[in-house]
């Protein structure tokens, strides 16, 4: 957890393994720890537009929805109204799945595209931009 906190971004298990520190740490051990941390809602999985599985800290708050440009890799958050609608819909779906007996649900919603306009230019911090 300290290595993930120190990195403060979504990382692959190999990146996390390298960041753990000196001495060999088995890849399987890192994976098992992440599964336990995920079960305790300390971390969550995210899948990048290239299909790479990454792990990030889960602060307990709902994850912000964003769109990531496949060309530049930069992300911008969705507008507040769209995000709120998505959260309501996903909560409804999760309740229905749990009512059907599903447990240990994992949700991954991601939006990817190629930006023709340059919504990221003029700002070094794309995380503050909101787009619909």
C-alpha positions in Angstrom: 0.0 0.0 0.0 2.8 2.4 0.8 4.3 1.9 -2.7 0.9 2.5 -4.4 0.4 5.6 -2.2 3.8 6.9 -3.1 3.2 6.4 -6.8 -0.2 8.1 -6.5 -1.4 6.9 -10.0 -2.9 3.8 -11.6 -0.1 1.3 -12.1 0.4 -2.2 -13.5 1.3 -5.0 -11.1 4.8 -5.0 -12.7 5.2 -1.3 -12.0 4.0 -1.8 -8.5 6.4 -4.8 -8.0 9.3 -2.6 -9.1 8.2 0.2 -6.8 7.9 -2.0 -3.7 11.6 -1.6 -3.0 14.8 -3.5 -2.6 14.7 -7.3 -2.5 12.7 -9.6 -4.7 8.9 -9.7 -4.1 7.0 -12.4 -5.9 4.6 -11.2 -8.5 2.0 -13.6 -7.2 2.3 -12.0 -3.7 1.7 -8.6 -5.2 -1.3 -9.9 -7.0 -2.8 -11.6 -3.9 -2.3 -8.4 -1.9 -4.1 -6.3 -4.5 -7.0 -8.8 -4.5 -7.3 -8.5 -0.7 -7.0 -4.7 -0.9 -9.7 -4.6 -3.5 -11.9 -6.7 -1.3 -11.5 -4.2 1.4 -12.2 -1.4 -1.1 -8.7 0.1 -0.6 -7.8 -0.2 -4.3 -9.7 -0.6 -7.5 -8.9 -2.0 -11.0 -8.9 0.2 -14.0 -8.5 -1.0 -17.6 -6.7 1.4 -19.9 -7.7 2.1 -23.5 -4.9 -0.3 -24.6 -6.4 -3.1 -22.5 -3.8 -2.9 -19.8 -5.0 -3.7 -16.3 -3.9 -1.2 -13.7 -4.6 -0.6 -10.0 -5.2 2.6 -8.2 -6.1 3.7 -4.7 -9.8 3.8 -3.9 -10.6 6.8 -1.7 -14.2 5.5 -1.2 -15.7 8.3 -3.3 -17.4 7.4 -6.6 -14.9 7.4 -9.4 -15.1 10.4 -11.7 -16.0 9.6 -15.3 -13.7 10.8 -17.9 -12.9 10.5 -21.6 -9.4 9.6 -22.6 -7.9 10.6 -26.0 -6.4 7.5 -27.6 -4.0 9.6 -29.5 -2.6 11.8 -26.7 -3.5 9.7 -23.7 -4.8 12.9 -21.9 -8.1 12.7 -20.1 -10.9 15.2 -19.4 -13.8 14.7 -16.9 -17.4 14.4 -18.1 -19.7 17.2 -17.2 -21.4 17.1 -13.8 -24.9 16.3 -15.2 -23.7 13.4 -17.3 -21.6 12.0 -14.4 -24.6 12.2 -12.0 -26.9 10.4 -14.5 -24.3 7.6 -14.9 -23.8 7.2 -11.2 -27.6 6.9 -10.7 -27.9 4.3 -13.5 -25.0 2.3 -12.4 -26.3 2.2 -8.8 -29.6 0.9 -10.1 -27.9 -1.8 -12.1 -25.7 -2.8 -9.1 -28.8 -3.1 -6.9 -30.5 -5.4 -9.5 -27.4 -7.6 -9.8 -27.2 -8.0 -6.1 -30.9 -8.8 -5.9 -30.1 -11.6 -8.4 -27.5 -13.0 -6.1 -24.3 -11.5 -7.5 -21.5 -10.5 -5.1 -18.0 -9.1 -5.4 -19.1 -7.0 -8.3 -16.5 -5.1 -10.2 -17.5 -2.2 -12.5 -15.4 -0.7 -15.1 -16.8 2.1 -17.2 -14.4 3.9 -19.6 -14.8 6.3 -22.4 -12.2 6.5 -25.1 -12.0 8.4 -28.4 -9.8 10.5 -30.6 -10.2 14.2 -30.1 -10.4 16.2 -33.3 -10.6 19.6 -31.6 -7.9 20.1 -29.1 -9.8 20.3 -25.8 -6.6 19.7 -23.8 -4.5 22.6 -25.3 -4.0 25.7 -23.3 -4.1 23.9 -19.9 -1.4 21.8 -18.2 -4.0 20.3 -15.9 -6.7 18.5 -18.1 -8.3 17.1 -14.9 -10.0 20.4 -14.3 -11.6 20.5 -17.8 -15.2 19.2 -18.1 -16.7 18.1 -21.3 -20.0 16.5 -22.3 
